[in-house]
Amino acid sequence: MSGRSTIGEGGRRASSHRLASIALVAMVACKGTAVDPPGAAPSPQAKAEPAPLANPLAASSATATTFVSADAGPAPEPLRSDRPVPADTPREALREPGAKEQARDAKELSGYALQAVLRTGEGPAAPKGPEVSAAAIEVARRKTEARMAVEMSQTRARVVLSGGFVLPAGAELRARADRYGHLFFWPGEEAYRVAEPGALRALLGERRLDVAPLSQATVVSSGEGARRLNMRTRRVEISTRAAKATIEIAALRDAGDGGVLLCRMLLDLMSAPYSTSTCGTDDVPLHAELRWTTQGALSFDVTAVAKRNDLPAQTLATPPPSATFASDPLPPSPGESLLGKPELASLRSAPVDPPVAVLRDAQAPPPESGLVLVNTSDEPYVAWLDGIAVAWVAPAGRLPLSALTRGRYAMQWRTFLGDGWSAPETISVPATIALGVSDAGVR
C-alpha cells in the first residue's frame, strides 16, 4: 500500500509540472499584441487586442503603483518649477532581430499624430425663433471646441492647444517618459515654464501653475470598452478625491510610452499620482470621462490617429536646446472672445427688439449694443451662449461682445473644466451680465 502511495504522489508531481508548462505556453500564445491604427496596417480590418500584460491591473481593484518604463529603468524624476531642465536630445530605439536594442540620435522620430477634443457637455440650447441661425451656431460650436493636436514618439509627447481654451491658441505642453510633470510653452516665446505634477488642472482651468495636492487613486479594470476608431479598447475605472474617471485604452503598435504620457495628463487633471498603474507600453487612451466630485464632468476624445515616421525630434525635445527657463507667472489677460465679430453677428439672421428690461437692485444699465460680460468671482469663467463657449473672462475681468445682434439668447457661465456653473437663463441683448460668487447655482 505504501509503495502505491509513493508512486501516485510522484505521478501527481510530474502531472503538475506538465500542466504548469502547458498553462505557461497558453498564456504566451494568448497574450495580445499591439496593432497599427486603421489605414496604417496592410489590412484596415486588423483588430487591436487588449493591452499587453506588462502593466496589468487587478481584476477587482488596485491602488497606485510605481510606473515601470519599457526598458525597466529607474523611476521617472518629478520636475520642479524652481529649477531649469537640462536640454533634451530625443533618441530613437533601434530594434533588430536577434540583436540588443540600441538607441541613436535622430532628426526624425517614428510615432503617432492624434487629434483630440475636451468637452464639458452640451450647453443650453438657443431660444426658438426664425431669426436664430442653426447653421451659424453649428459652425461656431465646431470652431470653439477645445482641441488638442498630439505628436508622440516612444518616449516624448507634444500637445498643442487651440479653440476654446482659456489659454491662447498655440500654447503647448511637452512631456517625456523619464520625468513626471510637463513643460509649458507660451506661444511666441522661446521660454518654458515647469508645470509640476498636480499643476495641470490649475493651468488649463485658471491659467496658473499652482500645484494641487495629489490623492491616492483606486484603479479597477472593468473589461472590454467600446470600439473606437475601429480599434478595440479595454476600460479602466479610476477614483480620487477630485474625480471618478472611466478611461478606454487601445493598443497601438510601437507607441512605446507615448500613450503613457497622455494617461499621465489625464491623471494629473484628476489629482492622481503619475505612478498610478493605468497605461503600459503601447497603450494609448482614446476616450476618458472625468466626473468631478463637486459637479459636472469633462470628457477627452481622440478623433483621429495617424502613424508617422517623420516627427521632428526638435519639436519633441523636452526642452529643446534653444529654450530658456522662466519662473515668472503667466501673462495676465482680462479675457478673450473665442469668436470673431462676423461669427458673433451671424448667430442671428436679423435683430429682434427685446422688451424693456427692468433693472434689479445695483444692476448696471445695458450697453447701447452687444453684451458686456463681467466676472466678479475668484476664477476664470467661460460664457456660453446658445450652447457655444463664446468667451472667457478672468476674475475681476470685463469683456464686451459688441458684435452680438439684438435679440434673445440662452446664457450660462461655466468653468473651463466643467466643475462649476451657473443656472442657465434667457437674456435679452443689449445687456450687461455679471457673475459673482453669490450667484445661485455657482459652486
matplotlib code that plots the C-alpha trace (Angstrom):
import matplotlib.pyplot as plt

x = [0.0, 2.8, 4.6, 1.5, 1.1, 4.6, 4.2, 0.9, 2.5, 5.3, 2.9, 0.9, 4.1, 5.0, 1.5, 1.5, 4.8, 3.3, 0.1, 2.2, 4.2, 1.1, -0.5, 2.6, 2.6, -1.1, -0.5, 2.2, 0.1, -2.9, -1.1, -2.5, -0.2, -0.5, -1.5, -1.3, -4.3, -6.7, -5.1, -1.5, -1.6, -1.9, -5.4, -7.8, -9.8, -6.9, -8.1, -6.4, -6.0, -6.3, -3.3, -0.1, 0.4, 3.5, 1.3, -1.6, -4.5, -6.1, -9.4, -11.2, -9.3, -5.8, -4.2, -1.4, 1.7, 5.1, 5.2, 7.9, 9.0, 9.6, 13.3, 12.7, 14.9, 14.8, 11.5, 10.8, 12.0, 9.4, 10.1, 10.4, 9.1, 12.1, 14.7, 15.6, 15.6, 18.8, 18.5, 17.0, 18.0, 15.4, 16.7, 15.1, 15.3, 16.6, 15.2, 17.0, 16.1, 18.5, 20.3, 20.2, 18.0, 20.1, 19.4, 20.5, 20.2, 17.7, 16.4, 13.1, 11.3, 8.6, 5.4, 1.8, -0.1, -3.5, -6.3, -8.4, -11.1, -12.1, -15.8, -17.9, -21.2, -24.0, -24.8, -28.3, -30.0, -30.9, -34.4, -36.8, -37.3, -37.0, -34.0, -31.9, -29.3, -28.8, -26.1, -24.1, -24.4, -23.1, -20.1, -19.3, -19.6, -17.1, -14.7, -14.8, -14.2, -11.1, -8.8, -5.5, -3.0, -0.8, 2.5, 4.1, 7.2, 8.0, 9.3, 8.1, 4.8, 3.8, 0.3, -0.7, -3.8, -6.4, -10.0, -12.0, -9.2, -8.6, -5.0, -4.0, -4.1, -0.7, 0.2, 1.8, 2.7, 5.6, 6.4, 8.9, 8.8, 11.6, 10.1, 6.9, 5.2, 5.1, 6.9, 4.6, 5.4, 3.6, 3.0, 5.7, 8.1, 11.4, 11.0, 9.3, 7.7, 7.6, 4.1, 4.9, 2.9, -0.5, -0.4, -2.2, -5.7, -4.9, -3.0, -5.9, -8.7, -7.2, -4.1, -2.0, 0.7, -0.5, 0.1, -2.9, -2.4, -2.4, -4.6, -4.3, -6.1, -8.1, -8.0, -10.4, -10.2, -13.7, -13.2, -13.7, -14.6, -16.3, -14.8, -13.3, -11.7, -12.1, -10.0, -10.9, -10.4, -10.2, -11.9, -10.3, -12.1, -10.1, -11.2, -9.6, -10.9, -11.3, -13.0, -14.1, -12.9, -13.6, -10.7, -10.9, -7.4, -6.3, -3.1, -1.1, 2.0, 5.3, 3.6, 6.0, 5.5, 4.0, 0.5, 1.6, 2.3, -1.3, -2.5, -0.4, -2.0, -5.5, -4.3, -3.0, -6.3, -8.0, -5.1, -3.9, -0.3, 1.5, 2.7, -0.9, -1.0, -3.2, -1.4, 1.6, 3.9, 2.0, -1.2, -3.0, -6.1, -8.8, -11.6, -11.9, -14.7, -13.9, -16.8, -16.0, -16.9, -18.3, -20.4, -20.1, -17.8, -15.0, -14.6, -11.5, -11.9, -9.3, -11.0, -8.1, -4.9, -2.2, 1.1, 4.1, 7.7, 8.7, 8.1, 10.7, 12.9, 13.4, 9.6, 9.5, 12.7, 11.7, 13.1, 15.0, 18.5, 17.3, 14.6, 15.3, 13.8, 11.2, 9.8, 7.5, 3.7, 1.8, 0.9, -2.4, -5.5, -9.0, -10.5, -10.9, -13.7, -13.4, -15.3, -14.7, -17.2, -18.7, -19.2, -20.9, -23.1, -24.1, -25.8, -28.9, -30.1, -32.0, -32.3, -35.2, -36.0, -36.3, -38.8, -37.8, -35.6, -36.4, -33.2, -32.5, -31.0, -27.5, -27.7, -25.7, -27.7, -27.3, -24.8, -26.0, -25.3, -24.0, -23.3, -20.9, -19.6, -18.4, -16.8, -16.6, -15.7, -12.2, -11.5, -11.9, -15.3, -16.4, -19.6, -21.8, -24.4, -26.9, -24.7, -21.5, -18.5, -18.2, -15.7, -13.9, -13.5, -10.8, -11.5, -12.5, -12.5, -14.9, -15.3, -17.6, -19.0, -20.3, -21.0, -23.9, -27.1, -30.1, -32.3, -32.8, -30.0, -29.6, -26.8, -24.7, -21.4, -19.1, -15.6, -13.4, -13.1, -16.9, -16.7, -18.7, -21.5, -24.4, -28.0, -28.9, -31.1, -32.6, -31.2, -32.0, -29.2, -28.1, -27.3, -24.6, -24.4, -22.3, -21.2, -20.4, -19.6, -23.1, -24.9, -27.4, -26.1, -22.4, -20.1]
y = [0.0, 2.4, 1.7, 2.5, 5.7, 6.8, 6.1, 8.1, 11.1, 11.2, 10.9, 13.8, 15.9, 15.0, 15.8, 19.1, 20.1, 19.2, 21.2, 24.2, 24.1, 23.8, 26.8, 28.9, 28.2, 29.0, 32.3, 33.3, 32.3, 34.2, 37.5, 40.4, 42.3, 46.0, 46.8, 49.8, 52.2, 51.8, 52.7, 52.1, 48.3, 46.2, 45.3, 48.0, 45.3, 44.4, 44.2, 45.8, 43.3, 44.2, 45.9, 43.9, 42.3, 44.4, 46.7, 44.5, 45.7, 43.6, 42.1, 43.8, 46.8, 48.2, 51.3, 53.5, 51.6, 52.6, 53.1, 51.0, 52.1, 49.7, 49.4, 48.8, 51.7, 54.0, 55.6, 58.9, 62.1, 64.8, 68.2, 71.2, 74.7, 76.4, 74.5, 74.5, 71.2, 70.2, 70.5, 67.3, 65.3, 62.7, 59.4, 56.6, 52.9, 50.5, 47.0, 44.5, 40.8, 38.9, 42.0, 44.0, 47.2, 50.3, 54.0, 56.6, 60.3, 61.1, 64.2, 62.5, 60.1, 57.5, 57.6, 58.8, 62.0, 62.3, 64.8, 65.1, 67.3, 68.2, 68.7, 69.6, 68.6, 70.3, 73.9, 75.4, 75.4, 78.6, 80.1, 79.2, 81.9, 82.4, 84.7, 82.0, 80.7, 77.0, 76.7, 79.5, 78.1, 74.7, 76.3, 78.4, 75.3, 73.4, 76.3, 76.8, 73.2, 72.8, 70.9, 69.2, 68.2, 65.5, 64.2, 61.4, 59.3, 56.2, 58.5, 62.0, 63.8, 67.3, 68.7, 71.9, 73.7, 75.5, 76.5, 77.1, 77.0, 79.9, 79.6, 81.2, 79.2, 77.7, 77.1, 73.7, 71.1, 68.7, 65.6, 62.8, 59.3, 59.7, 62.9, 63.5, 66.8, 68.9, 71.8, 74.6, 76.9, 80.2, 80.9, 83.1, 82.8, 80.9, 80.1, 77.3, 77.1, 73.9, 72.5, 70.2, 67.1, 68.3, 71.7, 70.8, 71.3, 74.9, 75.6, 74.5, 75.8, 79.0, 80.0, 79.4, 76.9, 76.3, 72.7, 70.8, 68.1, 64.6, 61.9, 58.1, 56.6, 53.4, 51.5, 48.9, 47.0, 46.7, 44.6, 45.5, 49.0, 50.5, 50.1, 53.4, 54.4, 50.8, 49.6, 47.5, 49.1, 48.0, 50.0, 51.2, 52.9, 55.3, 57.2, 60.0, 62.7, 65.0, 62.8, 59.4, 58.6, 56.0, 55.6, 53.4, 52.3, 50.8, 49.1, 50.7, 49.0, 50.8, 53.6, 52.8, 55.1, 57.9, 56.9, 56.6, 60.4, 61.0, 58.9, 60.9, 64.1, 62.7, 61.5, 65.0, 66.6, 64.4, 64.9, 61.3, 60.3, 59.9, 56.5, 55.2, 52.0, 52.8, 52.6, 50.4, 50.1, 50.6, 51.7, 54.9, 56.4, 57.0, 58.2, 59.4, 60.8, 62.6, 63.1, 65.7, 65.0, 68.6, 68.6, 68.3, 66.3, 66.6, 64.3, 63.6, 62.0, 61.1, 61.8, 60.8, 58.7, 58.5, 56.6, 58.9, 58.2, 61.9, 63.5, 66.3, 65.5, 69.2, 69.7, 66.8, 67.8, 68.5, 71.1, 71.9, 73.4, 76.8, 77.2, 79.1, 78.6, 81.0, 81.1, 84.2, 83.9, 83.6, 86.9, 88.3, 88.9, 90.2, 87.6, 86.8, 86.3, 82.9, 84.1, 86.9, 89.8, 88.3, 85.0, 86.5, 88.6, 85.6, 83.8, 85.8, 86.5, 89.6, 91.8, 91.5, 94.3, 92.9, 94.1, 96.9, 95.4, 96.0, 96.6, 94.8, 96.5, 97.7, 96.2, 98.1, 99.6, 97.7, 98.9, 100.6, 97.4, 93.9, 92.1, 93.0, 90.1, 90.8, 88.2, 89.2, 85.6, 84.5, 82.2, 82.4, 81.5, 80.7, 82.4, 80.0, 81.4, 79.1, 76.1, 77.7, 78.7, 82.2, 83.9, 83.5, 86.2, 86.5, 87.2, 90.8, 91.0, 92.8, 91.8, 93.5, 91.4, 94.4, 92.5, 90.4, 91.1, 92.4, 89.6, 86.7, 84.2, 81.3, 82.1, 80.1, 80.6, 77.6, 76.9, 75.6, 72.1, 71.9, 71.6, 74.7, 76.6, 78.9, 78.1, 78.7, 81.7, 83.5, 87.0, 89.9, 91.7, 94.5, 93.6, 93.5, 90.2, 89.8, 86.6, 86.7, 84.1, 84.6, 83.8, 80.9, 77.7, 78.6, 76.3]
z = [0.0, 0.9, -2.4, -4.4, -2.4, -3.2, -6.9, -7.0, -5.3, -7.8, -10.7, -9.4, -9.2, -12.8, -14.0, -12.1, -13.9, -17.2, -16.6, -15.5, -18.7, -20.8, -18.9, -19.5, -23.2, -23.4, -21.6, -24.1, -27.0, -25.8, -24.9, -27.0, -29.3, -30.3, -33.8, -36.1, -36.3, -39.2, -42.5, -41.3, -41.4, -44.6, -43.6, -42.3, -40.5, -38.3, -34.7, -31.7, -28.8, -25.1, -23.6, -23.1, -19.7, -19.0, -16.9, -15.5, -13.4, -10.8, -11.8, -8.9, -7.7, -7.1, -5.7, -7.1, -8.0, -9.4, -13.2, -14.9, -18.3, -21.2, -20.5, -16.8, -15.9, -12.9, -11.8, -13.5, -11.7, -10.8, -12.4, -10.2, -11.1, -9.5, -11.5, -15.2, -17.1, -19.0, -22.8, -24.3, -27.3, -28.1, -29.2, -31.2, -30.3, -32.9, -32.8, -34.9, -34.8, -32.6, -31.5, -28.3, -28.5, -29.2, -29.2, -31.7, -32.2, -34.9, -36.7, -37.2, -35.0, -35.6, -33.6, -33.9, -34.5, -32.8, -32.8, -29.6, -28.1, -24.5, -23.8, -20.7, -22.2, -24.0, -23.2, -23.1, -26.5, -28.3, -27.9, -30.7, -33.4, -37.1, -36.6, -34.9, -37.4, -36.6, -39.3, -37.9, -34.4, -35.5, -37.3, -34.2, -32.0, -34.0, -34.0, -30.2, -29.3, -27.1, -29.5, -28.9, -31.6, -30.2, -31.5, -29.6, -30.1, -27.9, -25.1, -25.8, -26.3, -27.5, -27.1, -29.0, -27.8, -29.9, -29.9, -26.7, -24.0, -21.6, -22.7, -26.1, -29.3, -30.0, -26.3, -25.9, -23.3, -23.6, -21.6, -21.5, -20.1, -17.6, -16.0, -14.1, -15.0, -18.1, -19.7, -20.8, -23.7, -24.2, -27.9, -29.5, -26.6, -26.6, -22.9, -21.0, -17.5, -15.5, -14.6, -11.6, -11.0, -9.8, -11.7, -14.9, -13.5, -12.5, -15.7, -18.0, -15.8, -14.3, -16.3, -13.2, -12.2, -8.7, -7.5, -6.1, -3.5, -5.0, -3.6, -3.7, -6.7, -6.8, -10.1, -11.3, -14.6, -16.0, -19.1, -22.7, -23.7, -26.7, -30.2, -31.1, -34.4, -35.5, -32.6, -29.6, -26.1, -22.5, -19.8, -16.6, -13.7, -11.5, -8.4, -6.4, -4.0, -7.0, -9.6, -10.8, -14.3, -17.0, -19.4, -22.6, -23.8, -27.1, -28.0, -30.9, -32.3, -31.4, -29.5, -26.7, -23.7, -25.8, -24.8, -21.2, -21.3, -22.3, -19.5, -17.1, -18.4, -17.6, -14.1, -13.4, -14.2, -11.5, -9.0, -9.1, -8.8, -12.1, -10.9, -10.9, -12.9, -15.8, -19.2, -20.2, -23.2, -26.5, -24.6, -25.8, -24.2, -26.8, -24.5, -21.0, -18.9, -15.6, -13.3, -10.7, -7.1, -6.9, -10.0, -13.8, -16.0, -18.5, -21.5, -23.6, -27.0, -29.7, -33.1, -35.4, -35.3, -37.9, -37.9, -38.5, -39.3, -39.7, -36.4, -36.0, -33.0, -32.3, -31.7, -29.2, -27.3, -23.7, -23.6, -26.9, -26.5, -27.7, -25.0, -21.8, -18.4, -17.0, -13.5, -13.7, -13.7, -17.0, -18.8, -17.4, -19.5, -18.7, -21.0, -24.7, -27.2, -28.8, -31.9, -34.3, -34.8, -38.0, -36.3, -33.3, -35.6, -37.7, -34.8, -35.6, -39.1, -38.1, -35.0, -32.7, -30.3, -26.8, -24.2, -22.0, -19.2, -15.6, -13.7, -10.5, -7.5, -8.2, -11.7, -14.3, -17.2, -20.5, -23.1, -26.4, -28.3, -27.7, -24.5, -21.7, -19.6, -16.0, -13.8, -10.1, -8.9, -8.0, -11.0, -14.8, -16.2, -19.7, -21.1, -23.1, -25.5, -27.3, -26.4, -27.6, -25.5, -26.9, -24.5, -21.2, -18.6, -15.9, -12.2, -11.9, -15.7, -18.0, -21.7, -24.2, -27.1, -29.1, -32.4, -31.0, -32.7, -30.7, -29.6, -27.1, -26.2, -23.8, -21.4, -18.9, -17.1, -16.7, -15.6, -18.4, -16.8, -16.2, -12.4, -11.7, -13.5, -13.0, -13.8, -17.5, -18.2, -21.2, -21.7, -24.0, -25.8, -25.3, -21.7, -19.0, -17.3, -14.2, -12.5, -8.8, -6.1, -4.7, -7.9, -7.5, -8.9, -9.0, -6.9]

ax = plt.figure().add_subplot(projection="3d")
ax.plot(x, y, z, "-o")
ax.set_aspect("equal")
plt.show()
